Amino acid sequence: MDEYLSERQQVEQVKAWVKENAAWAIGGLVIGFALLFGMKQWNLYTARQAQVAAEQYQSVLQALSSGDTAGADKMVKTLRDDYSRTPYPDLANLAYVRFDVEGGRLEAAATRLQSVVQATRDPELALVARLRLARVQASLGKYDDAQKTLGDTRSAVFDDVRGDVLFQKGDKTAAVDAWNAALSAGESRGVDRQIIELKIGAAGGSVKATAQGGKP
């Protein structure tokens, strides 16, 4: 009998708890469903944004290929203002940089690359932009600026470009050292060993023994 009363008391306690907390429980369920619905809507929204931005990016490429710089400028601005959470504003600017470089507008290219370096949310794109900016700055004769852009980042690609900048500056010894560092890097993807070896030879240097196998 006591066990029955104990169970009955437990049931009554549960009923009382439900009665007292029903509003909170239901509210929690409503909030949970709202959050799930909101997340789904957000994912749909971001997917639509990415699709529209991708289409706008393709339009930028088409405008540049046809020489419509006014149209390209307008679309790049739209990408920057309305689709900054997607990678397409950065990609559009990098495409524009190539257009400027091919047209000899190096100052414009440098300005656009600097904006990508400063504004991009993608660390990989930032590295690409820095490499291209250093090359453009070196082409403008701004060798110190190019070296500052490369900074202390060490990789085969960065050391290769660093060697190019130093060679253009006239410091062949430092250029050879940088190229050998590129060959010695543990990860040498993105560079052509044969071309680097040719550059070393053209600068009057030699490939160091530690660089022969691409390992330090």
N, C-alpha and C positions, 0 to 999 in steps of 0.2 A: 504493500500500500504506500509506504514511504517513497519507494522508487517511483511509483506512478505519480505521486504528488510532485516529486522532484522533476520528472519529465514534463508534467503539466505546467509547472512553474516556469520551466525553461521555454516551453512553447509560448506561454503568455508573455514572457520577457522579450522573446523574438518579435511577437506581434506588436508589443509596445514600442520596441525600437524602430520597427518598420513604419509604424504610424507617426512616430516623432521625426523620423529622418527620411520619409518618403519624398518630400519635396527636394531635399538635398540630393538624394539618390537619382531621382528623375532628372534633376538639373544637371547632374554629372553626366548622365547618359546623353542628354541633349547637347551638352558642350562637347562631349566626345564625338558624337555624330557630326556636329558642326565643324569640328576641327578636321575630321576625315574628309568631309565634303569640301571644306575650304582648301585643304591640301590638294585634292583632286582638281579643283578649279584652278589653283595656282599652277599645277603642273601643265594643265591644258593651256593656260595663258602663256606660260614660258615657252611651250612648244610652238604656239602660234607666233610668238614674237621672234623666235629663232627662224621659223620658216619665212616670215616676211623679211627679216633682216638678210637672210640668204638670197632671196630674190632681189633685194635692193643692191646687194653686193655684186650680183651678176650684172645688174644694170649699170653699175659703176664701171665694171670691166668693159662692157659694150660701149659705153660713152667714151672711155679713154681710147679704145681701139679705133673709134671713129673720129677722134680729135675733138670731141665735144667736152671741153674742159669746164665750161659753165654748168652744163648738166651734171658732170661728175662732181664738181664742187658742191652743188646743191644736195646731191644724194649722199655725199660723204658727211655733210653737215647733219642731214636727217638721221643718218646712222649714229652719229655721235650724240645727238640730242635725245633720240627716242629709243635707241637700241644699245645703250652703253653696257648693258649686262651681257651682251653676246660678244663673241670674238670678231664679229664682222666689221666694226669700225676700225679696228687695228689692221685687219686684213686688207680693207679698202685703202687705208693709208699706205701700207706696204706696196700695194699694186700701184698706187699713185707715185710713190717714190721711184719705182722702176721707170715709169713713164717720164718723170722729170729727169732722171739720170740719162736716159736715152736721148732726151732733148737738150742735154747740156745744162739743165737748170739745177746745178748742184747745191746752191744756197737754199733753194726751195726744198730740195730733197732733204738736206740736213735739218732744216726747221721741222719738216714733217716727221722725220725719224726721231728727233728729240721729243716731240710731243707723244709719240708712241711709247718711248722709253719711260716717260714720266707718268703716262695715264693708263697704260695697259694693266689689266688684272692678271694676265697670264705671264708667269715668270719665264716660260720658254720663249714666248714672243718677245719679251723684253731682251733676252740674250740675242736673239736674231736681229732685233732692231739696233742693239748696241754694236754688233759686228758690222752691220751695213753702214751705220753712222760713222764708225771709225774709218771705214774705207772711203766714204765720201769726204770726210774731213781731211784725210791724207791727200785725196785728189785735189782738194782746195789748197793744199800746202799748209794746212793747220795740223802739223804733226804732233805738237804738244797736246792739243785738244783731243786728237785721236788716241794718244796714249792714255790720257785721262779717262776717256770713254771706255777703253778696254780695262782700265783699273788693274786690280790684282787678281782677276779671275784667271785661273789656270786650267787649261784644257788644250787638247791638240788643235782645235779650231782657233781658239783665241791666240795661242802661241804662233800659229801660222800667220794670222792677220797681223799680230804684233811684229813678226819678222818683216812682213811686207811694208808696214809703216816705217820701221827703222831703216829699211833699205832705201825707201823713197826719201827719207830724211838725210841719207848719206852715211849712216852709221852701219857699215857692212859687218863689222865684227859682232856688234850686238844683234844684228839681224840673223847672222849665222847661228848665234847662241839660241835665239828664240826658235828658229826653225829646227835646230837639233832637239830643243825641248819638246817641240811638237811631235817629232819622230819618237822621242823617248817616252811619251805619255803612255800610261797603262791603257787608256782608252783612246784609240786614234781614229775612231769612226768620224767621217765627215771630211777627212783630208786625204789627198792623193800623195802617197809616199814618193812616187817617182817624180812628181812635179816639184815637191819640196827638195828632193835631192838635187834636181836640176838647178833650182834657185840657189841652193848652197854652193854648188859648183860655179855658177855664174857670178856669185859674190866673192869668189876666190877662197872659199872655205872648204872644209871636208866634213863628211858625216862621221860623227863620233862613234866609237865602238859601242857605247851604251845605247846608241840609237839604231844600231843595225837591225835588231830584232823587234824594235818597237817597245822595248821594256827598259826601265831604268836599271 
